[in-house]
């Protein structure tokens, strides 16, 4: 009996390592509070729960009425990510900041946390467990192995593809997860900075980033183009998050300097008037 190509196990394994390395890197660099990872889990888990609550009773209605590759389905996915994932990420940060549990140094940790729970948690660890289980079961000569083999041949025949095809699929899958990591990091970072600096424009910049899921219905048949566009949007999101926050910091610093100079000038003028 043919087994699945073990190369597929590399994809979730590598993604988990990347997500973990990102969290460790920012913790060593910023020394963010580890509780931030809990807050990011709350935001992400609540968003996914709300997505399921909306999609379970409505997804078939949307697909049946508009089609599986329609603009309307793209809007359906995109708007949910905007309001649930990005929106709740902001709400959780606002609550934590209000109670003194999050500060500026936690921004990268919060973004890394959102990326971790999506890509290492939900899509990484579960996928790794499934693939390892498949490989272990199919390695045995049992009736369960035959049943699983028949199911996989019917529902996921790509798992039995040649090594060259498997490697290509794994590479594309890793690229997709890297794009997701960057986008989650970008909007998580912006949400924290928006709250810390009390700048709503940073949150308004983060919101459209969730609209990347609008592209999901159009991925079929155009995988390379789809992944290339999503990766470009992910890089752009990170650059925008960095630049927008930099501009806000510079604006605040300039205002502070102007205020200090103004106070100093006023003090000097008052001193001169007294000397007269």
N, C-alpha and C positions, 0 to 999 in steps of 0.2 A: 504494500500500500504506500502510495506517495505521501510524503510529509510536506508541510509548508516550508517555504524557504526561510531558514533562520535569519537571513538578512533583514527580514521585516521586524525582527525583535530589536534591531539597532535603532530604528526610528524613535520609538518612545524612550528608549534608554538614553540616547543622545540628547533628546529634548529635555528630559528630566535633569541631566547633568548641566545643560546650559542654563536652565531656570535656577537651579540650585547655586551655580557659580555666580549668577547675577545677584542673587540675594546676599550671598556671602561677601561678594565684592563691595556692595554698597553698605553693608553692615560694618565692614572693616574701615571703609573710607569715611562714612558719615556717623557711625555709631548710633544709628537710629534705634528707637525703642522697639524691642521685639514684639511688644503688644500691637504695633502697627500691622504686623502680619495677621493678627487675629481680626483687627478691624477690616483689613482687606478681604479676609475670608468671609466675614459677615456681609460685606457689600456684594461680593461676587455670588455667594450662595443665595442671597435674597433675590438677586437679579435673575439667576438661573431658575429659581423656583417660580418667579413671576412669569418668566418666559414659558415655562412648561404649563403653567396655569392658563395662559392665554392660548398657546398653540394646540394643546390637546383637543379642545372643543372646536377650534376654528380653522386649523391648517388645511384640512380636507376641503372645507367650504371655499377657502381662498383659491386653492389649486384647481378645484373643479370649475370655479367660475372664471378664473383668469388665466389658468395654465401654469405649468411647472417652470416655465422660462419667461415669465412676464414681468413687466415693470411693476405691476401692482404687487406681485409676490416679493419683489426686491424691496419695495417700500414697506411691506409688511415686516420683513426681517430687519431692515435698517432702522426703522422707527423704534422697534422694540429694544434694540441694542442702545440706541441713543438715550431713550428715556429710562430703561431699566439698568443697564450696566453703567453708563456714564452718569446718569442722573443719581442713582443710588450711591455710586462712588463718592459723589459730591456731598450728598446728604449725610453719609456716615462720617466723612471728614469734618463736616460742619459740626456735627454732634460731638465728636471726639475733641475738636479744638475748643469748643465751648466749655468742655469739662477739663481742659488742661491736659489732655492725653496725647495730643499731636502738636508738633512744632515744625519749623521750617526744615530742620535737618532730617525729618522723617519723610520728605517728599519722594526721594528716590526709593526708599524702602517700601512705601505704599504702592508706588507704581510697579515695583518688582514683585510685590505680593500679589497684586491682581494678575500679573503675567504668570506667576507660579501656579496659582490655583486653577487657572484656565488650562494651561498647557502641560504642567507637570502633574497636577492633581486630577482634574476631570478627564483630560484627554491623554495624559501620559501614563500614570500609574495603572489606571483601569485597562488601558490598551496593552500595556506590558504584561499584566496578569493574564489577560485573555490569550495573548499570543504564546506566552510560555505554557499555558494550560493546553492550548491546541497542540503545540509541539510535543508536549509530554504524553498526551492521550494518543496522538497518532503514532507515537513511537512504540506503543503497546499493541499486541495482537489480541484485541478484544472486540466484542460486539459494539461496545460504546465507541471505539475507534472507528469502526465501519460506519456507524450512524453519523458521527461527527464529520467524517470524510464526505459522506453524501451531502450533508447540509452545507458544508463549506464549498463543495464543488458547484452547488446550486446557487448559493448566495454570495460567495466571495471567491470566485475561481482565480482571481489575480494572485491569491496567496500561494498558488502552485505554479506561478509563472517561472520562466527560466531566470537564472541569476542576473543576467544583463538587464532584463526588464524589471526585476525586483529592485536592483540597485538604483535604477532610474526613478522608480516609484518612491523609494525611500528618500532619495535626494530631494525630490519635489515636496514630499511630505515634511521634511525637516525645514525646507525653505518656507513653507506655509506657516509652520509653527514659529519660526523666527520672526516672520512678519507680524504674527499675532502678539508675540512677546513685546515687540517694539511699540505697537499701537496701544496695548494695555498700559505699558510703562508710561507712554506719553500722556494719555488722558488721566492716569492716576496722579502723575507728577503735577499736571496743571490744576487738578482739583485741589490738591493740598496748597499749592501756591496761591490759588484764587482765594481760598479761605484765610490763609496766613496774612496775605497782603490786603485782604478785603477788596479785591479787584475782580468784579464780575466778568469783565471782558476775557479773563483767562479761562473761566468756566465756559463762556460762550464759544471760545476757540476749541475747547475740548469736545463739546457736544457733537459737532459734525464728524468727528473722528469715528464715532460709533456707526456712522452711516456706511462704513466699509462693507457691512453685511448686505447692503443693497446688491452687491455684485454676485452673491452666492448663487442665485438661480441661473446665472449665465456662465457658470464655470464648466458645465458639461460640454465636452467636445472642443473646448478651448483652454485646456489645463495650463499649458505653458504661458499663453498670453495672460490668463487670469492670474496666475501666481506672480508673473512679472509686474503686472499693474498693481496688485496688492502690496508687493514688496516695495515698489516705488512710493506708494501712498504711505507705507509704514515709515520709510526713511524720511519722507517729507513731514510726517506727523512729529517725529522726534526733533527734527530741525526747527519746526515751527514752535514746538513747546519750549525748546531751549532759547530761541530768539525772542519770543514773546515775553518770557519770564525775565530775560536779560534786560529788555527794554523797560519793564516795570521796575526792576531793581535800580536801574540807572536813573529813572524818573524820580523815584523816592529818594535816592542819594542826592540828586541835584536839588530837590526841594529842601532836604535837610541842610545842605550846605548853604542854600540861599537864606534859610531861616536863621542859621548861625551868623552869617555875614550881616544880615539885617539887624539881628539883636546886638551884634558887636558894634555896628555903626550907630545904633540908637544909644548904646551905653556911652560911646565916645562923645557923641553930640551932647548928651546930658552932662557929662563930666566937664566939657568945655563951657557949657552954659553956667555951670556952678562956679567954675574958676573966674569967669567974668564978674 
